[in-house]
Amino acid sequence: MDELYEAVRKKAVGYKVTETVSEYTAEGGTLTMVKQKITEKEVAPDLAALKMLKDEFGAEYADMNEEQLLAEKKRLLDMLKEENYEA
């Protein structure tokens, strides 16, 4: 269940992905890399995934009072900041 949650959460908040494209040429029977392009792309947040998170995993927040919700909001924002620095 944790893997599903993490996959949906990642799609809901967006993420960065690194794409590598390499070009090779055959010289003397061996392949030699002649060009390599590394691109970092940002995948935008997905509203359908966000809705699924809310519907499937949002029940745990229903019983929280305002103070608890604010503390959870701060925890989640701090976690997102850390992930952005690591990405």
C-alpha angles and dihedrals in degrees: 000000000000091000091053091048092049093048093050092043091052091051092044096054098033129239145209125253130190117221122195122196118186129189121205135190129201111238120173093342096308131097116241124189110236102173138015126186121192116194128182113211129190116220110211122235114271117228094202090056090047090052090049090052091051094046098042103032104020096087091086089066096050094084097044121109122228094267092052092047091052091050090050091048090053091048092051093046091050090050091051091049091053091049092050091053091049095047 
